[in-house]
């Protein structure tokens, strides 16, 4: 009996020792498992996944992380992975807010020239807008509509929409704010790797919505008491000159693309930053997030982007301002 008890105790000790060894092994492998998780999500969702040599990417990234003993020590491998995704919009955000991204990330710094006041031209500046607080978003849209209304009372010949320096944020308030000038209807699309197209559209009751090819409604934001241009019955598409530069990115590029192919619109300035892709956030097992580019932007004529967006007339900033004014008055 004593022998059996002794054997049972030894067996339990052996199990506990194995469990301890297993737990230790899991802890040692956590950095590599973290890298594996990121690679698997990217393989499934990355916007250029069909163009990437995944065997080569895995080999290089896992080799970079092979000796990592902590999650923080995997950051160089994560940076390499993001570089090999062939775009620079994606980023990794740690649980405490540290960011890792493609080292080539970054828009060209620009120093916009002022636009001189002209009573014959309406001027709207579209600044970056981040966050989701309804009060802040509604205040942002209302301020733009108020500015449009004031200019509209002067019977202007056209509008300058100034996107320079807009690095993105929340697309909804930007498009709602400029909506009365943009006009009704589909303004662009998101196109994912499975060739699923989802449009974004504005209508003059102050509604911005995202739709699929099956016409199912997606996300929607509504601005109460949306302003309507006084003279839209005479011309539903007033003249619009867009000013753009190398800092226009992400949602800023959505607004830019929304005017491409719209009647009576023309753009002036420098190519955009080149982050014309939709991001989706994926929560990782350690609480970090992978903000991954998973769809291209496309204009209303179905042309896809994903990289920089070129204006109709590529000009230095000062010349772009002068040319935009000249074009509106032609």
ZADODREN-158749 format. One record per residue (C-alpha): x, y, z; residue in one letter. Coordinates in steps of 0.02 Angstrom, whole numbers, padded with zeros to 5 digits, always signed. Each point is the difference from the previous one (the first is absolute). Example, Ala and Ser with C-alpha at 12.3 -4.5 7.8 and 13.67 -1.06 7.14 Angstrom:
REM residues 2
+00615-00225+00390A;+00069+00172-00033S;
***
This chain:
REM residues 330
+00000+00000+00000X;+00140+00119+00047X;+00087-00043-00163X;-00156+00044-00099X;-00016+00166+00092X;+00183+00038-00030X;-00019-00039-00185X;-00156+00109-00011X;+00092+00146+00081X;+00146-00020-00118X;-00120-00007-00147X;-00085+00162+00056X;+00169+00084+00024X;+00048-00055-00175X;-00162+00073-00072X;+00027+00165+00090X;+00180+00006-00060X;-00057-00032-00179X;-00135+00132+00015X;+00127+00123+00068X;+00117-00041-00144X;-00144+00019-00125X;-00050+00168+00074X;+00179+00057-00007X;+00012-00055-00181X;-00161+00094-00043X;+00069+00156+00081X;+00161-00017-00096X;-00095-00021-00163X;-00120+00146+00025X;+00100+00124-00107X;+00008-00123-00145X;-00186-00043+00020X;-00037+00186-00007X;+00092+00015-00165X;-00092-00154-00065X;-00167+00081+00045X;+00043+00160-00094X;+00059-00094-00154X;-00158-00106-00004X;-00114+00152+00006X;+00100+00086-00136X;-00004-00155-00110X;-00188-00003+00012X;-00041+00187-00010X;+00143+00107-00068X;-00048+00106-00149X;+00144-00063-00110X;-00004-00179+00067X;-00011-00076-00174X;+00159+00089-00053X;+00108-00049+00150X;+00123-00144+00008X;-00060-00066+00169X;+00131-00135+00014X;+00137+00130-00017X;-00087+00121+00119X;-00024-00132+00134X;+00180-00057-00013X;+00070+00176+00017X;-00118+00059+00137X;+00014-00157+00107X;+00190+00004-00015X;-00003+00180+00061X;-00105-00051+00151X;+00088-00166+00036X;+00098+00062+00152X;-00135+00114+00070X;-00037-00037+00183X;-00134+00135+00023X;-00137+00073-00107X;+00095+00164-00006X;+00148-00090-00077X;-00111-00053-00146X;-00027+00181-00055X;+00141-00003-00130X;-00077-00158-00075X;-00173+00082+00000X;+00074+00152-00087X;+00078-00114-00131X;-00167-00089-00026X;-00090+00165-00026X;+00134+00053-00125X;-00022-00161-00099X;-00190+00029-00015X;+00041+00120-00143X;-00091+00150+00075X;+00031+00118+00145X;-00173+00034+00067X;-00007-00150+00119X;+00067+00011+00177X;+00013-00097+00163X;-00058+00082+00162X;+00054-00078+00165X;-00118-00012+00151X;+00079+00159+00070X;-00007+00096-00163X;+00174-00026-00070X;-00004-00005-00190X;+00103-00101-00123X;-00013+00034-00185X;+00089-00006-00166X;+00154+00114+00018X;-00044+00076-00169X;-00164+00061+00073X;-00023+00187-00001X;-00073+00131-00114X;+00098+00139-00080X;+00000+00152+00113X;-00080+00148-00087X;-00017+00185+00036X;-00161+00057-00084X;-00013+00174-00070X;-00152+00100+00055X;-00149+00014-00117X;-00042+00184-00027X;-00178+00051+00040X;-00105+00022-00156X;-00184+00047+00007X;-00032-00100-00159X;+00065-00162+00076X;-00060-00104+00146X;+00142-00072+00106X;-00015-00155+00109X;+00145-00070+00101X;-00015-00185+00046X;+00108-00039+00151X;+00038-00171+00071X;-00132-00063+00120X;+00029-00149+00114X;-00108-00080+00132X;-00180-00057+00012X;-00080+00117+00127X;-00168+00048-00079X;+00001+00177+00069X;+00173+00037-00070X;-00042-00079-00168X;-00164+00096-00016X;+00085+00163+00048X;+00134-00030-00133X;-00132-00030-00135X;-00108+00146+00053X;+00148+00120-00005X;+00036-00052-00180X;-00183+00016-00051X;-00009+00173+00080X;+00153+00054-00100X;-00076-00068-00159X;-00163+00091+00033X;+00087+00167+00028X;+00097-00016-00164X;-00152-00065-00093X;-00095+00161+00035X;+00127+00095-00106X;-00043-00090-00163X;+00176-00066-00020X;+00069-00062-00167X;+00072-00156+00080X;+00084-00077+00152X;+00175-00036+00059X;+00005-00155+00110X;+00166+00003+00092X;+00060-00173+00054X;+00182+00047+00024X;+00075-00072+00160X;-00148-00117+00032X;+00077-00163+00063X;-00166-00086+00026X;-00100-00062+00148X;-00188-00029-00005X;-00064+00009-00179X;-00183+00026+00046X;+00004+00180+00066X;+00117+00056-00140X;-00115-00065-00137X;-00157+00060+00089X;+00079+00171+00023X;+00042+00021-00184X;-00155-00095-00057X;-00102+00151-00059X;+00142+00042-00121X;+00042-00180-00045X;-00179-00041-00050X;-00111-00152+00009X;+00039-00178-00048X;+00140-00127+00007X;+00168+00087+00018X;+00118-00149+00016X;+00029-00179+00053X;+00098-00115+00114X;+00065-00153-00093X;+00065-00148+00100X;+00111-00146-00051X;-00152-00107-00040X;-00058+00132-00125X;-00147+00053+00110X;-00047+00180-00036X;-00082+00112+00130X;-00045+00178-00044X;-00007+00160+00100X;-00135+00125-00047X;-00076+00165+00056X;-00175+00069-00020X;-00064+00175+00031X;-00106-00046+00151X;+00167-00008+00089X;+00031-00187-00003X;+00164-00089-00034X;-00012-00188-00020X;+00103-00150-00053X;-00084-00126-00113X;+00047-00167-00078X;-00033-00061-00176X;-00156-00084+00069X;-00061+00172+00056X;+00003-00048+00182X;+00028+00148+00114X;+00161+00004+00097X;+00060+00133+00120X;-00097+00163-00004X;+00018+00172+00074X;-00134+00134-00013X;+00020+00187+00023X;-00161+00082+00056X;-00047+00159-00093X;+00128-00027-00137X;+00028+00153-00108X;-00049-00003-00186X;+00077+00118-00126X;-00120+00137-00055X;+00038-00020-00185X;+00010-00189-00018X;-00158+00001-00106X;+00095+00104-00130X;+00155-00109+00008X;+00004-00157+00109X;+00190-00004-00017X;+00076+00171+00034X;+00181+00030-00049X;+00122-00069+00130X;+00189+00019+00001X;+00089-00116+00122X;+00166+00050+00076X;+00104-00152+00050X;+00178-00036+00057X;+00113-00140+00059X;-00076+00001+00175X;-00174-00051-00058X;-00021-00178+00063X;-00125-00137+00044X;-00171+00079+00028X;+00068+00161-00075X;+00030-00102-00157X;-00179-00064+00009X;-00062+00179-00016X;+00123+00031-00142X;-00058-00156-00092X;-00182+00046+00029X;+00020+00147-00119X;+00090-00100-00135X;-00119-00028-00144X;-00128+00122+00070X;-00056+00124-00133X;+00073+00176+00017X;+00139-00052+00120X;+00188+00016-00025X;+00149-00024+00117X;+00162+00098+00015X;+00161-00025+00098X;+00113-00148+00044X;-00033-00188+00003X;-00078-00060+00163X;+00090-00097+00137X;-00046-00172-00066X;-00102-00079+00141X;-00157-00022-00106X;-00050-00163+00084X;-00132-00046+00128X;+00064-00053+00171X;-00080-00131+00110X;+00052-00027+00181X;+00033-00178+00062X;+00019-00031+00187X;+00144-00118+00039X;+00011-00125+00143X;+00111+00112+00105X;-00120+00149-00015X;+00099+00087-00137X;-00080+00048-00165X;+00051-00027-00179X;-00072+00140-00106X;+00010-00081-00170X;-00030+00070-00174X;-00127-00120-00075X;-00088+00092-00142X;+00042+00126-00136X;-00091+00163-00031X;-00080+00020-00171X;-00082+00151-00082X;-00176+00011-00071X;+00068-00056-00169X;+00063-00162+00081X;+00185+00043-00012X;+00092-00074+00150X;+00142+00085+00095X;+00096-00063+00152X;+00151+00109-00029X;+00016+00187-00029X;-00141+00092-00088X;+00051+00123-00137X;-00085+00168-00022X;-00059+00054-00173X;+00134+00135-00004X;+00163-00034+00093X;+00067+00169+00056X;+00102+00077+00140X;-00115+00059+00139X;+00004+00187-00039X;-00035-00031-00184X;-00137-00125+00046X;-00094+00133+00100X;+00012+00127-00142X;-00052-00129-00130X;-00150-00059+00102X;-00065+00179+00010X;+00031+00026-00185X;-00091-00161-00047X;-00154+00044+00101X;-00012+00169-00086X;+00024-00067-00177X;
***
